[in-house]
């Protein structure tokens, strides 16, 4: 039996960046948008157990930091 990890450790909360210098570049941001979109699809159709983690990831869709991107992977 395989053990799957959710996209966010339990109890972790994301915060928005305080300055634009903390944001990831546009290419990584596009990958972040795509990844969150794929996870939202999974939440809707097959993986409701990851809904809380995906909700936290989607809070920073307008400006993700490197930590947000790493948690997505």
N, C-alpha and C positions, 0 to 999 in steps of 0.2 A: 504494500500500500504506500502510495506516495504522499508526502506531506507538502502541502502548498503554503506559501507565505502570502499574507495580504500585503498590499502596497504601502502599508503604514504600520509601524510598531504600535502596540496598544497604548493608549493614553497620550500620544503625541499630538500636539496642536500646531498648526502652521500659522505664522504671522506674516503680514505683508511687509515688504522691504521699506526701510525708512528713506533710502536714497536710491537714485537711479544707478549709481555705481555698483550696487550689490546685485543688479539684475544680470541674468544670463544673456548671451548674444542672441540675435534674431534667429539664427539657424537652430540653436538649441531650443529656443522658445517654440519654434514650429514643431519640433519633435515632441516637446512637452504637450502642446495642444493636441497633437495626434494621439499620443499615448493616453491622455486623460479621456479623449473621445472614445478610444477603443475600450477603456475600462468602463465608461458609462454604458456602452452597448452591452458589455458582459453583465453589468449590474441589472440591466433591464430584462435580459433574456435568460441568463443562466447562473449568475453568481451574486445573489442578493446579500450574501455574507460579507462582501467587501464594500458595501455601500458607504459605511462611515469613513473608511479610508479614502475612498474616491471623492466623497464630499469635501474632505479636508484638502485634497489635492486640487479640486476645482475652485477653491476659494482664491487661489493665486493665478488664475488663468490670464489676468491682464499683466502680470509681472512676476515671474518666478525667479527664485534665487537658486544657486547651485545645490543647496540642501534639498530643496523641493524636487529638483530634477533627479538627484540621487535616490530619493525615496520612491520616485516613480519607477525606477529601474528595479 
